[in-house]
Amino acid sequence: MSEQKRTTIILFSGDYDKVMAAYIIANGAAAYDHEVTIFHTFWGLNALRKDETIEVKKTFMEKMFGKMMPRGADKMGLSKMNFAGFGPKMIKEVMKKHNAMTVPQLIEMAQEQDIKLVACTMTMDLLGLSQAELLDNIEYAGVAAYLADAQEGNVNLFI
């Protein structure tokens, strides 16, 4: 019997196209029976933010970060050709024409495939994000937990 294959992804980027690529790779790996972990850190945490405003007590700086960062995966900009927000609208229209899944749908599929979605607790502290502001059914851990998963990984990616 063969050993369980493992794929780990550090999702650092908060760009819609890069998050989409990370989740396509993750879902593909899970479909090939890999155990998959996506470790969301810095701007990649925005993919896990809930769309709605969650009232939590924050410092002034934490409130500013909260206002400057996109709330939810569907609100992220593109890495190139963002065009003041028109780029994401155009790419989503093209995706719809080609029946491609949106990032929120890819995240939902990842959860259905038991992909481990991990939010970096240190970055959450730095940016003032609370667990209440992030999606349900995700895990919270630091870099040591990611490294433990990555050490066993057959494929390790940084996006």
C-alpha beads as a LAMMPS data file, in Angstrom:
LAMMPS data file: protein, C-alpha beads

159 atoms
158 bonds

1 atom types
1 bond types

-500.0 500.0 xlo xhi
-500.0 500.0 ylo yhi
-500.0 500.0 zlo zhi

Masses

1 110.0

Atoms # bond

1 1 1 0.000 0.000 0.000
2 1 1 1.397 3.413 -0.958
3 1 1 2.013 6.222 1.499
4 1 1 -0.472 9.137 1.670
5 1 1 0.719 11.994 -0.554
6 1 1 0.684 15.466 0.998
7 1 1 0.480 18.912 -0.579
8 1 1 0.992 22.100 1.398
9 1 1 0.467 25.629 0.150
10 1 1 1.424 28.890 1.829
11 1 1 -1.088 31.424 0.540
12 1 1 0.551 34.812 1.113
13 1 1 -1.106 36.693 -1.750
14 1 1 -4.472 38.396 -1.540
15 1 1 -4.828 38.719 -5.317
16 1 1 -7.949 37.080 -6.738
17 1 1 -6.097 35.317 -9.562
18 1 1 -3.363 33.947 -7.291
19 1 1 -5.866 32.775 -4.666
20 1 1 -7.854 31.131 -7.465
21 1 1 -4.727 29.325 -8.694
22 1 1 -3.895 28.135 -5.158
23 1 1 -7.387 26.727 -4.658
24 1 1 -7.473 25.083 -8.104
25 1 1 -4.176 23.338 -7.309
26 1 1 -5.399 22.389 -3.820
27 1 1 -8.687 20.964 -5.096
28 1 1 -6.871 19.108 -7.864
29 1 1 -4.415 17.596 -5.382
30 1 1 -7.294 16.549 -3.107
31 1 1 -9.027 14.927 -6.087
32 1 1 -5.824 12.887 -6.552
33 1 1 -6.081 11.747 -2.919
34 1 1 -3.470 14.101 -1.513
35 1 1 -3.881 15.334 2.031
36 1 1 -3.862 19.111 1.474
37 1 1 -3.152 22.068 3.763
38 1 1 -3.456 25.722 2.771
39 1 1 -1.741 27.997 5.288
40 1 1 -3.196 31.515 4.852
41 1 1 -0.896 34.302 5.995
42 1 1 -0.783 38.076 5.553
43 1 1 -2.927 39.123 2.545
44 1 1 -3.939 35.499 1.889
45 1 1 -6.059 35.735 5.060
46 1 1 -8.491 37.939 3.119
47 1 1 -9.672 34.822 1.258
48 1 1 -11.010 33.555 4.595
49 1 1 -12.736 36.786 5.664
50 1 1 -16.508 36.704 5.896
51 1 1 -18.311 39.033 3.490
52 1 1 -20.376 40.718 6.170
53 1 1 -19.173 43.203 8.777
54 1 1 -18.624 41.563 12.150
55 1 1 -18.651 43.906 15.141
56 1 1 -15.557 43.260 17.245
57 1 1 -13.579 45.542 19.546
58 1 1 -10.475 46.840 17.754
59 1 1 -7.753 49.416 18.141
60 1 1 -7.614 52.347 15.709
61 1 1 -4.864 50.668 13.639
62 1 1 -6.761 47.345 13.524
63 1 1 -9.868 49.203 12.314
64 1 1 -7.783 50.855 9.566
65 1 1 -6.399 47.491 8.394
66 1 1 -9.940 46.109 8.418
67 1 1 -11.183 48.937 6.204
68 1 1 -8.261 48.749 3.755
69 1 1 -8.384 44.978 3.234
70 1 1 -11.057 43.322 1.073
71 1 1 -13.825 41.635 3.020
72 1 1 -14.172 38.168 1.525
73 1 1 -12.699 36.259 -1.378
74 1 1 -14.990 37.793 -3.969
75 1 1 -13.809 41.345 -3.238
76 1 1 -10.102 40.811 -3.927
77 1 1 -8.365 42.607 -6.802
78 1 1 -6.247 41.112 -9.574
79 1 1 -2.448 40.987 -9.458
80 1 1 -2.245 42.594 -12.915
81 1 1 -4.726 44.687 -14.906
82 1 1 -6.862 45.559 -11.880
83 1 1 -7.963 48.819 -13.579
84 1 1 -9.445 50.398 -10.429
85 1 1 -11.705 47.401 -9.888
86 1 1 -12.830 46.834 -13.482
87 1 1 -10.324 44.001 -14.035
88 1 1 -11.972 41.652 -11.523
89 1 1 -15.406 42.382 -13.035
90 1 1 -14.102 41.555 -16.519
91 1 1 -12.359 38.340 -15.449
92 1 1 -15.452 37.192 -13.525
93 1 1 -17.577 37.784 -16.630
94 1 1 -15.152 35.693 -18.720
95 1 1 -15.156 32.990 -16.025
96 1 1 -18.974 32.944 -16.014
97 1 1 -19.018 32.519 -19.823
98 1 1 -16.687 29.538 -19.511
99 1 1 -18.503 28.060 -16.497
100 1 1 -15.368 28.420 -14.356
101 1 1 -15.785 28.285 -10.601
102 1 1 -15.406 31.492 -8.588
103 1 1 -12.961 31.717 -5.694
104 1 1 -15.782 31.448 -3.094
105 1 1 -16.987 28.272 -4.862
106 1 1 -13.431 26.878 -4.929
107 1 1 -13.110 27.564 -1.185
108 1 1 -16.411 25.792 -0.554
109 1 1 -15.249 22.825 -2.645
110 1 1 -11.991 22.729 -0.662
111 1 1 -13.949 22.516 2.581
112 1 1 -16.123 19.738 1.127
113 1 1 -12.942 17.830 0.180
114 1 1 -11.601 18.197 3.747
115 1 1 -8.710 20.394 2.681
116 1 1 -7.206 21.834 5.844
117 1 1 -7.644 25.623 5.701
118 1 1 -5.381 27.228 8.288
119 1 1 -5.306 30.880 9.341
120 1 1 -1.959 32.155 10.641
121 1 1 -2.572 33.316 14.195
122 1 1 0.467 35.616 14.290
123 1 1 -0.737 37.475 11.194
124 1 1 -4.253 37.626 12.606
125 1 1 -2.805 39.366 15.671
126 1 1 -0.742 41.772 13.535
127 1 1 -3.691 42.728 11.317
128 1 1 -6.245 42.715 14.135
129 1 1 -8.416 39.943 12.692
130 1 1 -10.502 37.830 15.042
131 1 1 -11.828 34.300 14.549
132 1 1 -15.366 35.743 14.393
133 1 1 -14.408 37.612 11.199
134 1 1 -13.197 34.497 9.385
135 1 1 -15.084 31.615 7.795
136 1 1 -16.411 28.781 9.932
137 1 1 -14.740 25.359 9.977
138 1 1 -11.166 26.531 9.520
139 1 1 -8.150 25.917 11.735
140 1 1 -5.893 28.388 13.520
141 1 1 -2.170 27.805 13.951
142 1 1 1.277 29.325 13.791
143 1 1 4.200 28.671 11.510
144 1 1 5.384 25.647 13.539
145 1 1 2.167 23.777 12.709
146 1 1 2.565 24.621 9.018
147 1 1 6.184 23.442 9.052
148 1 1 5.128 20.140 10.620
149 1 1 2.715 19.594 7.701
150 1 1 5.218 20.831 5.094
151 1 1 7.957 18.543 6.409
152 1 1 5.824 15.578 5.357
153 1 1 4.785 17.236 2.093
154 1 1 5.464 15.808 -1.337
155 1 1 4.539 19.159 -2.908
156 1 1 5.117 22.465 -1.078
157 1 1 4.109 25.732 -2.755
158 1 1 4.338 29.422 -1.887
159 1 1 1.733 31.566 -3.644

Bonds

1 1 1 2
2 1 2 3
3 1 3 4
4 1 4 5
5 1 5 6
6 1 6 7
7 1 7 8
8 1 8 9
9 1 9 10
10 1 10 11
11 1 11 12
12 1 12 13
13 1 13 14
14 1 14 15
15 1 15 16
16 1 16 17
17 1 17 18
18 1 18 19
19 1 19 20
20 1 20 21
21 1 21 22
22 1 22 23
23 1 23 24
24 1 24 25
25 1 25 26
26 1 26 27
27 1 27 28
28 1 28 29
29 1 29 30
30 1 30 31
31 1 31 32
32 1 32 33
33 1 33 34
34 1 34 35
35 1 35 36
36 1 36 37
37 1 37 38
38 1 38 39
39 1 39 40
40 1 40 41
41 1 41 42
42 1 42 43
43 1 43 44
44 1 44 45
45 1 45 46
46 1 46 47
47 1 47 48
48 1 48 49
49 1 49 50
50 1 50 51
51 1 51 52
52 1 52 53
53 1 53 54
54 1 54 55
55 1 55 56
56 1 56 57
57 1 57 58
58 1 58 59
59 1 59 60
60 1 60 61
61 1 61 62
62 1 62 63
63 1 63 64
64 1 64 65
65 1 65 66
66 1 66 67
67 1 67 68
68 1 68 69
69 1 69 70
70 1 70 71
71 1 71 72
72 1 72 73
73 1 73 74
74 1 74 75
75 1 75 76
76 1 76 77
77 1 77 78
78 1 78 79
79 1 79 80
80 1 80 81
81 1 81 82
82 1 82 83
83 1 83 84
84 1 84 85
85 1 85 86
86 1 86 87
87 1 87 88
88 1 88 89
89 1 89 90
90 1 90 91
91 1 91 92
92 1 92 93
93 1 93 94
94 1 94 95
95 1 95 96
96 1 96 97
97 1 97 98
98 1 98 99
99 1 99 100
100 1 100 101
101 1 101 102
102 1 102 103
103 1 103 104
104 1 104 105
105 1 105 106
106 1 106 107
107 1 107 108
108 1 108 109
109 1 109 110
110 1 110 111
111 1 111 112
112 1 112 113
113 1 113 114
114 1 114 115
115 1 115 116
116 1 116 117
117 1 117 118
118 1 118 119
119 1 119 120
120 1 120 121
121 1 121 122
122 1 122 123
123 1 123 124
124 1 124 125
125 1 125 126
126 1 126 127
127 1 127 128
128 1 128 129
129 1 129 130
130 1 130 131
131 1 131 132
132 1 132 133
133 1 133 134
134 1 134 135
135 1 135 136
136 1 136 137
137 1 137 138
138 1 138 139
139 1 139 140
140 1 140 141
141 1 141 142
142 1 142 143
143 1 143 144
144 1 144 145
145 1 145 146
146 1 146 147
147 1 147 148
148 1 148 149
149 1 149 150
150 1 150 151
151 1 151 152
152 1 152 153
153 1 153 154
154 1 154 155
155 1 155 156
156 1 156 157
157 1 157 158
158 1 158 159
